[in-house]
């Protein structure tokens, strides 16, 4: 849902799917409301889902051209990081991140 919202240009809906910490980080780093700042991130088009790994209340969704990290909150699953790519021997690097 997050990927579809971003690439449909519905950044307001995409921001509603972000975890509170990620939403705050997007707003603070962009110094703009979430919908505007998220639109400026130019997140990659994720493509088809390749794998989903769930670890309790956290998950990693690997897409063709993106990786998303999610956490479960009382209102459901929220995106804590998007626009992520692996780096050998290091944690994933992400364009959008928060807690």
C-alpha positions in Angstrom: 0.0 0.0 0.0 2.8 2.4 0.9 4.6 1.9 -2.5 1.3 2.3 -4.4 0.5 5.5 -2.6 4.0 7.0 -3.2 4.0 6.2 -6.9 0.4 7.3 -7.4 1.5 10.7 -6.0 -0.7 10.3 -2.9 1.9 11.3 -0.4 -0.7 12.1 2.2 -1.8 8.5 2.2 1.8 7.3 2.2 2.6 9.5 5.2 -0.3 7.9 7.1 1.4 4.5 6.6 4.7 5.7 8.1 5.6 4.9 11.7 5.4 8.0 13.9 9.2 8.3 14.2 9.7 8.0 10.4 7.0 10.6 9.7 8.7 13.0 12.2 12.1 12.4 10.6 10.8 13.1 7.1 9.2 16.3 8.3 12.3 17.4 10.3 14.8 16.6 7.6 12.8 18.2 4.9 11.6 21.1 7.1 8.2 20.7 5.4 5.0 18.8 6.0 5.3 15.1 5.5 3.4 14.9 2.2 5.6 17.6 0.6 8.9 16.3 2.0 8.1 12.7 1.1 7.4 13.7 -2.5 10.8 15.3 -2.7 12.6 12.1 -1.6 12.1 10.5 -5.0 11.8 7.0 -3.6 12.5 4.2 -6.1 9.7 2.3 -7.7 9.7 -0.9 -5.8 8.3 -3.3 -8.3 7.0 -6.8 -7.4 7.5 -8.3 -3.9 10.4 -10.8 -3.9 10.3 -11.8 -0.2 8.6 -11.0 3.1 10.3 -11.9 6.4 8.5 -11.4 9.7 10.3 -11.3 13.0 7.7 -10.9 15.7 6.5 -7.3 15.5 9.0 -6.3 12.7 9.2 -7.2 9.1 11.4 -6.7 6.0 9.7 -6.6 2.6 12.2 -7.1 -0.3 10.9 -5.7 -3.6 12.6 -5.8 -7.0 14.1 -2.3 -6.6 13.5 -1.4 -2.9 13.4 -2.8 0.6 11.0 -1.7 3.2 11.2 -2.2 7.0 7.9 -2.3 9.0 6.9 -2.5 12.6 3.6 -3.5 14.1 1.8 -0.7 16.1 -1.6 -0.8 17.8 -3.2 0.6 14.6 -1.5 -2.0 12.3 1.8 -2.3 10.4 3.7 0.9 9.7 6.7 1.6 7.5 9.8 2.5 9.6 12.2 2.7 6.6 11.9 2.9 2.9 14.2 3.4 -0.1 16.6 1.0 1.4 19.6 -0.9 -0.1 22.1 -3.3 1.3 25.8 -2.5 1.8 28.2 -5.3 2.2 29.2 -5.7 5.8 27.0 -2.8 6.9 23.4 -2.2 7.9 21.0 -1.2 5.1 21.1 2.4 4.0 17.7 4.1 3.7 16.4 7.3 2.3 13.4 7.4 4.7 13.9 6.1 8.3 12.8 6.5 11.8 11.4 4.5 14.7 
